[in-house]
Structure formats: C-alpha cells, structure tokens
Amino acid sequence: MKVNVTEAEGKTILDSGWLAARSTEVHFNGIQLTTTNPPTGPTSPWMEALVPSTVLATLVKNKLVPDPFYGLGNEAIFDIGDSGRDYYTFWFFTTFHSKLSGNQYCDLNFRGINYSADVFLNGHQMVLPKGMFRRHSLDVTKILHPDGTNLLAVLVHPPDHPGMIPPQGGQGGDHEIGKDVATQYVEGWDWMTPIRDRNTGIWDEVSIYITGPVKIIDPHLVSSFFDNYKRAYLHTTIELENRSLTIAECSLTIQVTAELEGNIHSVEKLQTIHLSVPAKSHMQYTFPELFFYKPNLWWPNGMGKQALHNVVINVAVKGFGESDLWSHYFGFRKIESHIDKATGGRLFKVNGEPVFIRGGNWILSDGLLRLSKKRYETDIKFHADMNFNMIRVWGGALAERPEFYHYCDYYGLLVWQEFWITGDVDGRGDPISNENGPLDHAVFLVCARDTVKLIRNHPSLALWVGGNEQTPPDDINAALNNDLRLHPYFEHANENFNNVGALSPTLGDPSQYLDGTRIYIQGSLWDGFANGMGDFKDGPYEIQNPEDFFKDSFYKYGFNPEVGSVGMPVAATIRATMPAEGWQIPLFNKLPNGYVQEVPNPIWKYHKYIPYSKPTKVHDQIQLYGAAKDLDDFCLKAQLVNYIQYRALLEGWTSRMWSKYTGVLIWKTQNPWTGLRGQFYDHLLDQTAGFYGCRCAAEPVHVQLNLATYFIEVVNTTSEQLSNMAIEASVWDLEGKCPFSKVIDNLSLLPKKVTPIVEMEYPKSKNPKPVYFLLLKFYKMADSKTLSRNFYWLHLSGGDYKLLEPYREKKIPLKITSEVFIDGLTHKFQMHVKNTSNIPNSKSLTSRQSDSWFATDSLKTVHSGDGKEHETGWLKRIQRRVAGKHDGLKVSEIKGNDIGVAFFLHFSVHASKSDQKEGGDTRILPVHYSDNYFSLVPGEAMTVTLSFEVPQGVKPRVTLNGWNYQEGQTIHEVLQ
C-alpha cells in the first residue's frame, strides 16, 4: 500500500513562480509592489526564488554566492553577524489566481516563517509575528481582487539575535540565537558549519485555502483499547469556526476507511451529527465514540504492519452544501513508557509489547531548508531499511514537518520530538549563556502549542522532550508539563482497563486534551535516559575498538540517547563535493606510544572529519588494513571500518537487551550538509557501508558473534517463540578453504530474548589462520529457510587485517543474472549474484551445507524496513513479474581462476557512458538496495534488488565493485 500525503480539499499550495530581492535594493514599498509597481520578472534586483526555503538557498540557486556545502565555499559568503540583518532581509513576491463565489471564504496560510514578516496582498498590509515554529492564517476574503488576479509580497525579517561566529567556532557560535525561538544549529556546531542567513525565509509551505462559511480547525484523533486490543474506540474533537453573520445549521460527518488488497477501500465507520454553530463564533465539538472490533493495529518497524485508516471529516451547511473537508491517515495504537527497574532505562511499549529501541538522532534533511516530500520519503525509508525503529528529532533544529511524520507513519519509525532548547546554547555551554532560555517565553509556548496541534495525530509520534541535554526554563517546563499532561487512561498500564467496555465519562474524552496520549520528558538526559538526572552521561562520539561495545564497562546506563562514531563517505562523494585539494587523504603521524594521529587536510577539517584513530585508546582502524594509497583506497578501507564499527555498536547493545539496556540512539544517522562524521548516508544520498552494518545488526531476528566473549548469540526481538531452529557456523580462510564448520540444531528461542548458543572455538584451535572469514546462518530446520545471515572478517587477538591486501589480487569468478522492470522513470533491478569458484572438498562440510547453503538458487528473505516481508528468491520473482516494461534477463560473468570468498561486493548505479559529463559525478542517486557491501563464500548465491528513479532522458547502468573487483564491472546497462 502506498499512502500519499493528504491535502485539504480547498487548498492550493503556492510553491512556484516566486521572485525575491534584497530589501535594500527594492525602491518600492509593499503597497506599491502589490498594486502599481509589481516586479515583472527575474530582472535585477529580482531573481527566481525557492519557496519554501531560505534566502541563502535562493542566492545559491541563482549562483550569486558559492555553494556553501562545496569545499570551502561557505567561507566566501557574508555571515549575517558581519553584514547585519538588513543584508538578509528579503522581499518575496508572487501572483495567484483566486476568485470567490457565493458565501466562500479564503485564508492565506504560512506554515513557517523565519523569523517575522510583513505581508502585503493587493495593497493591504498584515503582520506575521515572531517565532519560527508557528503557523499563520490570514483571512483575506475581503482583500482578493474581483477579477481573481492577486499580487502577494512578503518582507521577511531574519531572527532578532543572529549572533556572531567566534573565531574558534563552537557549539551554537556565541549562543545569541538562543534568545529567539528558532533553529540553533545555524550558528555552527562540531558537526556543522554556520548557516550564513540563519535560515531566514519563507521556510515552509504557503497556501490559499477556500471554504464555505464554516471551517474545520485542528481535529484531534485518539484511540483507546480494551479487552486486550480486541475492542477499540476512536475519540475525535474538532473546532468549528462560523465566519458568516447567521447561525449555520450543519451536518457534520466522520468517515473511517481501511485499505484492502488491490487498493480497494472499505468504509468501516460512518457517522453524521447535526448541530448549529452561532454566527461569528468558534465551537469545540466532540464526536460520540466510534467503536471498532479487532482493528488492524499500527506497529513500529520490525514488529508488524503499519495499518493506516483514512479519517475524513466533512461539514456541510444548510443552504450552502459542503463547507469544508479534512482528512488524515490515522493509526490505531497505544504507546506507553516507564523507567525499567532492571536497567534504569526508559522502556517503551507499543500495543502492550516491549520495544527494544534501536534508532538514530536526526538533525534535519537539509541545512538550507530545501525540504520536499520526495527527499523526506528517501530519508525515512533509509532509516526503515536500516531496520531502525526510532528517530530522535534533535532540539537544536526543527519541529519536524507533517510530511516527515507521514513517512514515519508509513514506514513505522517512532519519533522522539524535542522542543527548541539545547544545553550548549541555553545555560550549559561554553560560555554559559541564555540561562533563562529565549527572551520571549510566550512566543516559545505559542510555537510549542501550535506544533503539538500540527503533528499530534501521527501514530509515529511517541514522546515530547523539553530539550537537548537541558530542560526548558522553569515556567516553560511547568507549562509544558501541564499542557502535555496525560489523560488518566494513558497514565496507567493497559491491564487496568481490560475489563471495562469503554472509558468512563468521568475521565473525560482524551481527544479534548492538547495531546493527552504521549509522555512529556523535561530533557534528553532525564527520566530514564542516560543516568536520568541530567548529567552529561551520553556519548562517546568517536571511533571505538569493536569488541568494546560488548563489554560491561562500555556504558553504565539503560538507555543511551547519543552514541556516535565515524562517517566517511565513498570517494565519489568526496570528489563531487570538494575541489582537488580536498582529495588528499590524512597524514598518519606515528606517535611515541605506538598510536597514530590522523591529520586531515583543511577542507576535511572544515567539514568536521572524525579520525579513525583515538591515540592511547584505539589504533587507527584504517591502517589495520595496511597503508592507504590514495583517496579511493582510503575510502574503501573506511567503508570496511564503517561496517564493522556500527554493526558492533548495535550488536553490542542488543547483546544486553533487557538485561542491561532498553535502547540506544546513534549520533547521528545523517548530516544536513556535506559533513564527514556520524552518518550512514551522505548529503547526496549515497549510503556508507555502516548503513548495511546497521541493517544487518538490527534485524528482528539476528544471529551474531559477541566480539568480547566469542559466543554465538541469537537475538529474538519478536513476540514469537522460535522452535526447531539451527545455526551453521563456518570459517573460510584466504586460500578458499573451510577449516572449521559446525551445526547446532534443535534450538528453541524464547521471545524478546538474547540467547548465547555456543563459543566460536576456531581461534583456540590448532594453527588458526591470522585472518579469516566467519559465516553464520540461522535457519528453520523444517524447510531450511534462513532467518538471519551474518558475515564477519576477523583477525586473531592482537593482529590486523593486512593479509587482506594481497588477497585483493585474487580473481574470484562471479556469475550475475540480472533483470530490470521499468515503469516510467522508476527502475527495479533484480541481481542474482553467485560465487562460482569451486567448493573445496572438506570433510567438515555438512551435507546440508553442500546441498542447500551453496545451491544456485538459494532463497533469501529480506526484511525491508517497511515492516513487510518480501520474497526475494530468484525463481519466485521470475514467476511474479511486476507490471511495466521488462528489459529481459541478462547474464554477466566475471572471469577468475581463484577459489575463495568474493569479498565486500557493492553495487552502484550510474548514467550510461553516453550520458556522462566529462569529469562529473556519474552516479544516479538515491538508490534503495536490499543489501550491499556483502560477501559470498564459494558456491554461494544471493539476490539483491535495486530500485531508483532516473533523471529524464538518462539511461542507467549498474556496476559491481568489490575488494577483488576494484575496477568496477558494468553488469547491466539499459539501452532504450
């Protein structure tokens, strides 16, 4: 099911045809611009504008400033602290057609302005008050031009306190931005360069909205459950506004539909109420409860389907007809959390089931606020593809947009939403400043309450948090505690309500609360997070020895909201985002203590590069593979480290699921610019190998090697017991032999448990190889279906991976059978890859291994992050071809005479050679892969799916690279 973002019936989005100009260069006032002297086109000083976005994004679009995210381009752009606010005070202008008839009304809506604005429409002036995170709705019914042609000009003012950037940089610059209610990252952070205009602009959606005399305002939807989730009720409260001069006799209808197979919708509930709304008034109305028996529930990623019901509310006025219509995709679910006694960490439950949180911290999609539905969908699907189940929206950035939440609803990502407070800027930074938060607390609370109303109906929204590593000022905190207090039903465990049929009327309807369903936590380090008392006990934020993540001493507390590490992208991204002087790899300085200190080039340093070494604690993890020769070699070895680092992080945390930990959030999943730290995909949307290390480690059912104890463990995060299971463990050396293999069968795994199975004994065997590969498979004995596959490359204690360097020269033969389906610009490839090197004769191989492990058409089930299982067995997919143009089967062979593991294979997609620009980046991005950076033992096969859109007129080609395939082989090129 593909669910689109819903739009209101009478809504027209104004997102094209905008012009912009610096206010000091425009010699007319707003009245003149919208009457006698409108701009006629993009002629100086006017230029084409990006709306929604920012002033700086518009300047970049028009090439009037360098790209701030390329190389050192940001250093050539005036900072508002030096130029003054007038330099980034801009006019935005557009026209729109709207002609009303009868008893219609029109609102001009701004969903986000930074920081305040003067609005002029057809010569009439209105003011948008201060505050970045508040909506503005202007009744322009009497202002619209009779002929339908309307002129709109908006003068946008920057934040009042944009601040200065100290020479040393720092977290939030000089912290002045904290005096306003705005994004705080814009003064720079240890992962972010300063944003020169401080995000000034019309940064969110602008629309006109036409209704009849009565309009619907901010409905609130809440579900409650009884009888172990068999009985559910939908509670709905709305506000109605009658703008006419007479009483409105209304028919108010609510309809709930569910999608069945084949894009067919069934109406589950339909209710109509008749009521009168007094003239020129607002009225709050609560519908009678709607009862549902055994509704399909919404589950987080990895726990079940994300069932969404379309709720449509319609108001019709006697003598007019339909006056307004509102719709929203709603999920029946209940989220609870409490501080777990066993671990001290906050434990989340969804629909009564404990959820082990594995997710990441999110800043925002783009530092210049070039936000889009398409980008949001890619961002969120990437998180789901990594098998994450939570995203924390960090307090120094945005209150995320409804489009962000829509895709979190669809892909099953729980969301932790913070308000706009950070410890660094608000009272705990260096220097200490803004101890009482923003200057205007009333503006903060207006923004907070409006944000709650904007996003509260999304099932993915799990909790509110007052700030990052800090609590709001006492009065704001008290107000938020009161505004976001829980309804009694949500204060207690679900069992307390199992024996009653519905909520008692004495409790009140939960939809009448501002939220009432989600807990409010005062800060990210309080109440079950870190040590729970506000001390800085999150982190660390740099490279670690992989085995340390498994040790009891690594982290003391039950839920770590921030732990981070490296994030080097692939070499193509470095070349695409930096000039040649940025292609120089770090210097590796050997210190007297034997450790290595990396010295990056100035451009990498500006882009906040984190080294792959930590002198006195962690030896350089890239140099474990041998000296890096050049950029390509460095970045490839960095991907090896990325994969190991992040797989170990999540496996180490998961190894102590419920016994020590309740969750972990990685700092961070991506960067809002071309940064070089803490990311699983870069700003161009190409994944690092760490992305696939996370995807592997966060499987709902997972077999893993504890790197501290060398015990093989099975993680079962599901609610079902797994019986009649088996594990195969096999070791492969660099000669292509299998010196060790073992099958452990008749296993039974309890739900929500980590089970140590057996020690991996190979390192203790006679004459173990210094470098070797380990393949683990966890499968059902009844049908040999693999539930989890995990591949490691390992060295003996105290060793390194330098023997992998000569292994690159091995020529391991591969056979790739590919098929592509084309639907417009969308391409879906299925790549069946087989290591065709001969299986060595070894008495240690079991009959099942030779019969099933290495069968040409072995089946693999991929758990995609959307909570839906996809069969990826090659033969089954051939039989179930999707609609669209079919490009046929193609077979490619990579010749080789060596036997061994085909190591660290990775696909990429490029424009065909005929479509390439000289020296340009040939990649087509983004691409969604079912797996990448994978390895195949002799005789083993795997099917990988790729899906992506191509630019108009471009023909794609799929290439394969790997440790043994450095040149890159074109596997499939679409020629038509």
N, C-alpha and C positions, 0 to 999 in steps of 0.2 A: 504494500500500500504506500503510495506516495501522497503525502498530505501537503497541500500548498498553504502558504501563509494567507490567512483570511483578511479580506479588506471589507470595510463597511460599504453598504450598498450605494450611498450617495457621495462617496469620497472620490476626489480626483487629486492625485499626487502631482505636485509641481516640482519636477526634478530635471527639467531640461529647458533650454532657451534662456538661461540666466546670464547676465553680464555683471561684471564687477569693476570697481575703480577705487583707487586710494582717495579718501575723502578730501585730502588737501589739494587734490588735482581736479576736483569737480567744482565748477563755479556756479552751480545752481543748488537751490535748497530742495528739500523733499517735495514740497508742494509744486514747485516748478517742474521737477523731474516727472511727476505723475499727472501733469496737466499740459503745460505749454512747451516744455523742453525735455522730452524724454530722449534717452540715447537711441540712436538709430541702428547701432550695430557695434561689433568689436573694433571700433576705431579709437585711437588714443584720446583720452586716458582709459577708455573702456576695453575690457577683454572678456573672452568667454570664461564663465565661472563654473566651478564644480559645486553644485548644491544638491544634496547635502555634502558638506565637507568643511574645509577651513580656508582662511585667507592664504596660508602658505601652500596648501595643496593647489589652489588656483594659480598662484605665482609659478609653481613648479610645472603645472600643466601648460602654461604659456611660455615656458623656458625663460622667464625673467629672472630666475635665480637657479643656481645649480640644484641637482637632485641632492637633498640633504642626506640621503641614505647611501649615496655612492661615494666611496673613498672618503676624502676629507672635504667633500662638497659643503657640508654644514658649516664649516669654518668660514666660508665666503659669504654667508648670509648674515645680515644685520640681526642682532638679538634685540628684542623689544626693550630689554633693560638698558641698552645703549642708545637705541634710536628714539625711545619714547613711545608712548601709547598711540599717538597720532599716526605714526608710520604704519601701524597695522589696523587702524580704524578704516573700515571699507564700506562703500556702498555696494549693495546687491540689487539688481533690477531685473524684472521680468514682466511679461504680459500674460494674461489668461482670459479665456472666454467663459463667461457665466452669466446667463440670463434667467432670471427667476420668473415664475408664473404663479398666479393664484396666491395661495396662502403659504408660500415657501419661504424658508429662511436659509441664510448662508453664513457659515463660520469660516474664518481664515485661521488655520491651526499651525502652530510651530511646536514640534515635539522636542526641540532643543536648540537654544541659542547660547553662545558663549561670548560675552557674559551678560550683556544687556543690549537693547536695540530700540531705535525709533522707527516705527513703521508708518509708511505713507501709502495710502490707496486712493487713487483718483482725487488727490488734493486734500485728503483728510489724514490727520496725524493721530497715531496711537503709540503708546509706550509699552515695551516689554520689560518688566522689572528684572532685577539682578538675580542670578542663580543659574548655573549651567544645567541642573537636573530637574527642571520644572517645565511642564507643558504650558503653552499659552493658547487660549482660544478667544478669538475676537469676533464678535457679531458684526458682520459687515453687510447685513441685509440692505440697509438703507444707503449704503455707500456705493454699491455696484452700479455701473453705468447702464442706463436704459438700453443701449444698443448691444450690451453683452461684452464689450471690449474694455478690459480693466488694466490699469497700469499700477504696478506694485514696486515700491522702492523700500529697501531696508538698510538703515545705517547701523552697523554692528560695532559695538564698542568692546575692546579687549577687557580681560579681568582688571579690576581696580588695582591689584597689587601683583604685577607680573614678576617683580623681583629682579635681582642681578645674579649673574653666574659667577661665583668666586673663581679665582684662578685655579684653585685645587679641585674644582668641581664639587662633588659631594652628593649626598642623598637629598634630593629636593633643593639643590642650589642654596640660596640664602634663606629659604623657607618662607619667604614673603607670600608665595602663592597660597599658603595655608590660611591666610586671612580671608580668602574668598572661598566660596563653595564651588569648587572647580577641580579638574584633574590636577594632581600634584606631581605626577611623573614628568611634567613638561619642563621643569627646571633641571632635569637630568637626574640620573641615578647611577649606581655602579654597573648597571646593565643597559643604560640608555643615555644617548646624547641629548642635550637640551633641545626642545622644540621652540624655534625662534619666535613664533607668534603666540605661543602659549595656547594653541588650539582655538584661537579667535575665529568665529564664523557662525554661519547657519549650519550647525554640525549634524542635525538630524532632520527628519522628514518635515516637509512643508506640504500642506494640503488645503483644499477647499472642501467643505462638507455641506451638502444641501439636504435639508429635512423639511418635513411638514411642521405644523405648529407645535408638536410635542416631540422632544428628542430624548433618547436614552443616554444616560451618563454612567459610566464605570460600573457595570454589573459585577457582582461578586458571587462566584460559584464555589460551593464547598460540598464535599461528600462525607457522609458518616456511615459507619458499618456496624452490623450486629450479627449474632449467630455465626461467628467465625467467617465473616465476609460473605456469607450467603445472601444477607439482606443489606441493601444499600439505599441511602436516601440522598437526593440532590437538593441542596438548600440554595436558594437564589434570592438575592436582594439587589434591587436596582434603584437608581434615582431617575425621576422623570422631570423634565422641565417643560412647562407650557408657556410659550412665548406669545401666545395670542391674547387678545383682550377679552375673550369669552371663555367660559368653562368648556373644557374639552371632554367629551364623552368618548372614552377609549375602550378598545378591545386589545387586551394585552395577551400575547400568545408566546408560549415557550415550547420549543420542539427539540427533542433529542434523537439523533440518528446515529446508527453504528454502521460501519462499512463491512459488508460481507465479501465473499470471494468474487473476483471479477469486477471490482469497482462498483458493485451494487450496494446501495444504501437501504437500510431498513429503518423505519420510524419506530423507535422504542417507546417514546412518550410524547404526548401532545396535550397541552393544557391551555385553555383560554379563560381569561378573567376579564370582567367588565368593571371599570371604575371611572370616576370623574376626577379630573385634575383642575383645580381652580385656576382662574386666569392669572397670568403673570406670576407664576409660583413654581417652586420646586417641591417635589413629593418623593419620599422614600417608600418603596413598596417591597414587601417580602412575599414571594410566591408560597403557596402551600407546598409542603414537601412532595417531591416526586419519588415514588418507590420503585426500586429495581431488584429483581431476584437474580442472584448469581451473575452480576455484570462482569464483563471482561475487565480485568484489572490492568492498571499501568504498572509496569515493573522497571527497575533500573536495568541498564545494560548488563547482560550476562545472567539475569535471573528470570527472564521471561519476556513476553511480548510487551510492546508499548501500545496498548489498546487506547485509542483516542475516539471520543464521541463528539460529534459536531452539535453544539448547543446553539440554537438560533432563537433570538428574542425579537418579536415584532410588535410594534404598536401601531394600531390603526385608529384614526379619529373619525367619528361620525361626521359625514358631510365632506370629508376630505379624502379618505382612503388611507393607504399605508403612509405613515408619517416618518417612521424610522425603523431600521433593522440593524441588529448587531449579531455577530456570530463569533464563535471561538471553539477551538478544539480542546476538549477537556478530558482529563484522565481521572478515573476513579482510583484513588489510592490514599493510604494514610501513612504519614511519615512521623516517627517518634524518635526520640534520642534521650539517653540518660548517661550519667557517669558510671562506667562499669566498675564494680567493686574489685574484680580480679586484677584489672590492669590499670585502673585510674584514668583510662582514656574514654572519650565520648563514644558511645556505641549507638549506631543508627539502626533503626528497623523500618522496613517498608512492608506494609500489609502484614505486619506481625513477624516478618522474617528478618533475622540479623543480617546486616550488610557489612562485609569487610571492605572498608573503603580503600581503593587504590585509584588515585587520580592525580591531578596536577593543578598548579597555580597558573592563572590566566591573567595577563595584563589587559590587552585589547588587541583587536585584529590588525589595526594599522595606526601608527603614531600620528599620522596626518588626518585621521578620522575619515579615510576613504572607505567607508563601510558599505557593504552590499549584501543582499540575500545570498548571492552566489558564493561570495567569499565566506560568509558565515556557515553556509552548508558544508563547504570543504573543511573549514576549521573544526566544526563539531563532528563531522564524520571521521576525520582523522583521529579525534580523541576516542570515538567509539571503536574505530579499527584497532586501536591500541588496547582494547578491552578495558579501558578505564570506566569507572562508574561515578566519578565526581569531578567537577571543575570548581575551583575556588576563584571567584572574581575579586581580585585584589583591590583594597580600599584606596590606593593611590591613583586609580584610573576611573573607569566609568561605572555608573549604574547601567548594566548591560541592557541592550535593546530588545524589544519583543521578538524581532527576527532571530536573535541569538537564542532566546528561550524557546522559540518554536522548534528549532532544530534540536535543542537539548531534549524537548518533549519527544520528538520523533525518534531520536537515536538513543534515548534512555540515559542521559547524563544528569545526575543530581547536581544542583548548583548551590554553592555557598556564596551568597551575595553580601558584600561588605558595603558600608557607607563610607564617606569620604574623609577618613581620618587615618593618619599614619603616625607611628611613633617618631620617625625621623623628623617630620615637619611639625607635629603637634605635641611638643613638650618633652620628647625623649631623645632628640637628635643632638648633633654637634654643629653649631652651638644650640643650646636649649632655647626654644622659641615657641610662640603661639601656645603657651601652656593652657590657655582657655579656648583653644580651637579657633574657628573662624570668628571674625569680628561680629557678624550678624547671626546670632543663633536662630532668630526667627526665620531667616532665609533658609538656613540649613534644615529646619524642621518642615518648612513648606516643601522643599525639594524631597525630603525623606518620605513624607506622607504621599506626595504625588507619585513618587517612584513605586511605593507599595501598591497603589491603585493601578498603576500601569502594568505590573507584571505578576500580581498575586494569583491570577487564575491559571498559571502554568504549573502542571504537575511536577515538572523537573525542579522547581524552586524548593529547596529543602530547608534552608535556615537563613536568618538575618544575623549579621555580625556588625557590631558598632564600629570597628576599625581594625587596621593592621597594626599589630604589636602595640596597641594603645586603645584606651577607652575614650569615648567622647567626653566632653566636659560634663560635670555632674548634672546640670539642668537638662542638657540634651539627652544624656543617658537615661535620666529619670523619665523624661517624656517618651522616649522610645520604648522603655520598659512598659510604660502604661499603654501607649498606643498599640504595641505589639503583644499585649498580654494574651495568653491562650484562653480560648473557650474551655470551660470545665471538661468537656468531652475529650479534648486533646491534652489535658493535663494528666490524665490517668491512663494506665495500661488498658489495652483493648478488652482484656478479660472482664473488666468491671462492667462492661456494657453488653456482654454476650447474652444475658438472659432477659433483656428488655427488647421491646419491639421497635422503639424509636426514642428520640431524645425527649426528655420530659420538658413540657412547656416552661417550667420554672427555670430551666437552664438558659432559656433564650435561644434564638436561632443563630448559629455560628456565622452565617453569612452577613449578619448585621455588624460584626466586628470589622475593624480596619483590615486585619488578617485573621487572627484567632486560631490559626492552624499550625503555625510554624514557630519554633522556639527562637527567641532573640538572645544572643550571647553578646556580652558587652565588648569583647575584644578577642583577637585571634589567638591569644596566649592564655586565655582564661577558661575556667569551667570545662575541664576535660580535654583541653588542647595544650600540648607541651606539659609544663608542670602544673598548669591550671591556676597559677597565681600571678601571671603577668610577667614573670621573669623571662629573659631572653634565652629560652631553652629550645629554640628551633634550630635548624641547620643540621650539619655543616653544609658548606656550599662549594666544595672543591673536590678534586679527584681523590678517590679512596682506593685502598687495596681491596679488590673484590671480596676476598674472604672475610673482611672486617664487618661487612653488612650482616653477617650471620652470627656474629659474636654477641654474647650477652652484654658486654660492656659498651657496645657501639652507641646505643641510645637508651636512656633510662625510663622514658615515659610512654604512656599508652598510645597517644596519637600525635604524630609529628606533622604540623601544618606546613612545614617548609623544610625540605632537604634537597640540595641541588648539587650539580656537578658540571661537567664539561659539555660542549655542544658544537664541535667543529663541523661545518657542512662539507659537502663534496667540493672537489676542486672547481667544477664548472660554476658553482655559485660564487666562489672567490673571484674567478675571472670575470663573471658578469657584474659584480658589484664593486670592483676595485680596479684602479689602473695597474699597470705592470709592476710598479714599485710595491704594490700590496701583494704580489705573488711570491715574495720572498718568505721562506719558512723561518721559524725561530732559530736563533743561535742556541746551541746546547752547551752551556758552561759547566764543566765538571768542577764540583766543589771539593775542598779538602776532605769532607766527611764521606765522599763517595757518591753523594746525590748529585743530581743535575738540575741546574736552574735554567729555565727557558727564558730567552729574551726575544719577544716578538718585535716585528717591525712597527714603525709608528702608526701605520694605518690599522693594523690588527689591535694595537693598544687602544686606539681611539674607538674601535668597535668592540671594546670590552672583552678581549680574548682572555679565557681562563687557561692556564697551563695544564699540561698533562703530567706534571710532576708536583710534588709537595716536599721540598727539601726537609730532611730529618724524619719524615714520616712515610712518604710514598715515592718510590723510584719512578723515573719517567716511564710511563706506560707505553708510549710510542716507541721508545728506544728498546723496549723489551723485544721488539721485532727486528732490531737492527737499525743502523743509522738511516734516517730518511734522506733520500737523494734529492728530491725536488718536490714541488707542490703536489703533484699527482700522488707520489709515493707517500708523502706526509698525510694527505687527506684520506687515502685508502687505509693506512695504518690507524689513523684516528677513528675511522668507522669500526675497525675491529675492536678498538678500546671502547667506543661508544656502546657497542652491542653488549660487551661483557659487563661494563660498568652499570648500565641501567637494568639489565637482566638480573645481575647480582643484587642490586638495590631492592628490587621488588621481590625477588625470591627470598632474600634475607628477611624482609619484613613479613612476608607471607609464611615463612617457616615458623614464626611465632604467633600466627593468627590465633587470637582469643587467649592464648596463654600469657602473652606479654603485650601484644598490640591489638588495637581495634582499627587502625587505619594509618595511612601515610599519603601525603600530597607532595609531589615532586615540584621543586622550584627550578625551572618553570617549564611549561610544555612548548612555548614558542616565544619569539621576540616580535614586538611591534615595529621593528626595523631590521636592518641587516647586521644585527649583533652576532657575536661569536661566543656566546655562553648560554648554558641552560636552555636547550631547545631540542625537540625531536623532529622538527621540520623547520626549514629556513623561511625567510620572508618571501622568497619566490615560490614557496610551497613545494619544495623537494624534500623528501624525508631523509633523515640521517639513519644510520644503522641502529642507533639507540631506539628509534621508533619500533623496530621489529624485535629488539630485545625486550621492550616493554610488552609488546603484543604477545610474545611467547610466554613471558613470566606471569602475565595477568589472565591467562586462560581460566575459565571457571573450574575446569578440572585439569590438573597440571602435574606432570612428573618432573622432578628436579633433583639436582645434586647439591647437597649442603656443602658449600666450599670450606666450611670450618671443620666439620666432622667427617666429611666424605661419605655420609649416609645418603642413600637414595630415598627421597620422600615423595609421597603423593599428597597433593592438595585437593581437597574436595570442598569447594565453596558453595556447592548446590545444596538443596534441601533433600536430596535423594540418596539413599544408601546405594553404593556400587558393589555388586556381588559378582563372583565368578570372573574376576579380573586377573590380569597377568602383566608383568613387566619384562621386557627384554632389554638387557644392557650389553653392549658390545663395544670393544675397544679396537680402533684401527690405527695402525702405525703409518709412518711416512713412506713405507715401501708397499702399501696397499694390502698388507696382511691383517688378519684379525686374530691377534694373540690371546684375546680374552673375550668370552661371551657367557652370559648367564640368563636363565629364565626363572623368574619367581612367579609361581602361578597360584591359583585358588585363593586369591586375595579378596577380602571384603573391607570396604572403606566406609566409615560412618559419615553421615552428612555433616557439613560445616566443621570438618576436622582436617588436621595435618597428621599424616601417619608416616613415621620413619619405617622403612622396609628392611633395608639391609645395607651393610657397609660396602662401598665400591672398593674391592680389595686389590685392584691391579697395581696401584703404586707400591703396595707392600709385597708384590710378587717377586720372583727371582728375575733379575735383569730387566726391570721395566724400562721402556723407552723414555728418553728425557722429554720428548714432545709427542703427544698422541691425541687422537680424537675419541670422543665418547658419544655414542648414540643411545638414547633412552627412548623406549616406546612403551606406552601404557595402553592396553587393548582389552577388549572383551573376548573371553575365551570361546564363547558360543559361536561368534561369527567372525572373529579376528578383526573387528572394526577398531581402528586406532582412535582413541580419545585424546591422546596427547603425544607429541613427538618433540624431543629436545636434543639439540646437538651442541656439544662443547668441544673446544680445543683447549688443551690443558698442558701444563708442564709440571715436572716434579718439583717438590718444595725447594726453594732457593734457586730455581732455574729461570729460564726465559724462553722466548719463542723464536730465537734467532735461527733455529734449524728450518723454520718455515720459509726463510729467504731463498735458499736453494731449491726448496720444494716448488717455488713458482715456475721453475723450468720444466716441471713435469707436464707432459701433454696427455691429459685425460680426455678420452673421447666422449662426446655427448651426441645424443640424438634428440632433436626438438621438433615435435609435431605441433603446428600452430593453426589456429582457426580464428577468423575475425568475423564479427557481426556488426553491421553498420546501420545506424538509424539516424539519418540526418548528419549532424556533426558529431554524434556520440558513437564511439567505437568501443567494442568489448572484445578483447583478445583472450583466448584460452591457450596457454603454452604448456605443453606436456613435455617435461624435460627428463631425460633418462641418462644416467651414467652408464655407458655401455662397456666400460672396462670389465674384463672377466672377473667373476667372483673367484677369489683364491680358494684352493682346496684346503679345508681346515676341518679337522675332526671336532673342533669346538663349536662349529655352527650347528644349530638345531635344525631338525627337518622343517620346522615352521619357518625359520628364517630363510631357508633356501626356497621354500615353496611360496611363501607369502610376502616376506619382507621385500624381496627383490623381484617380485612379479612385475612384468612390464606395465600392466595396467592397474597397479595397486591403487586402492581408493583412499582418499583422504577427506575427512570432514573438516572444513574450515569454519570456525565460529566467528562470523563477522560481527563487528561491534554493534550492529543494529539489533542484536538480540534475536536474529533469525538465522537458523542453520541453513547452510547452502551445501547441497551435494556438489562435490567437485570431482567425482570420479569421471575419468575421461570418457568412458563408453556411455555412461548415463547422460552426460551432457550432449554427446553427439545425437542421442536419441530424442533430446528435448530441446531442439533448437529454438531460439527466440525469434520473434518476428523481426523483419528487417532484411536488408541486403546481406547476402552471405558471400564472403570472399573465397571460400573453399579452403581445403586442407593444404598446408604446405609443410614439407619436411626438410629440415636443415640438419646437416651433420658437421660437427667439429671433429676433425681427424686427430688421432693420437694413438700412440702405441704403448703408453704407460698405464699401469694399474694403480688406482688409488682414489682417494676422496676428491671429488670435484668441489673445491673449497671456495666459500664466500661468493657465490654466484649472485649477480644482481642485474635485473632488467632496467632499462630506461627507454624512454620514447623521445624521438627526435623528428624534426621536419626532414622530409626526404632531401637528398643532396641537391636536387634541382630547385628546392625552395629555400635553401640556406643563403644567408647573407655572409659575405666574406668576414671571417673573424668574429662573427656574432655567436650568441648563445643559441644552440640548435634545439634545446630541449622543449618539449611540449609539456606544460605543467598547468594544473596538478594532474597526477595520475594516482588512481587508487589500486593498490596491489593487494591480492590476498596474502602474499608473503613476498619477502625479498631479503637479500643478504642471507641466502640459505646454502646448505651444503648437501651433497649426495654421496653416499658410500657406494662402492662398486655394485652395479646392478640395480640400484635403487632408482625409482622414478617418482616424480611429483608433478602435479598440475597447478599452475599459477594463473590466476585471472588478473587482467589489467582492464581498467575502464577509464575513459577520459573523453573530453571534447577536444576537437581540433579547431584551430582558427579557420575561418572561411578561406577556401582555396588552397589549403595546405594539405599535403599527403603525408601521413605518418609512417615512420619505420621504427621497429622495435629492435633494440640492440641488447646483447648479453655481454657483460663483463664478469670478471672473477679473478681470484688470486692466481689462477693458472691461465687466465684469458685476458691479459692486460690490454690488448689492442682493441678489443671490442668487436663483436661479430654482429652484422646485421642479420637478424633471424627472419623477419617478416616485414616487407615493405608493401604498402597499399599503393597500387599504381593507377587507380582510377579515381 
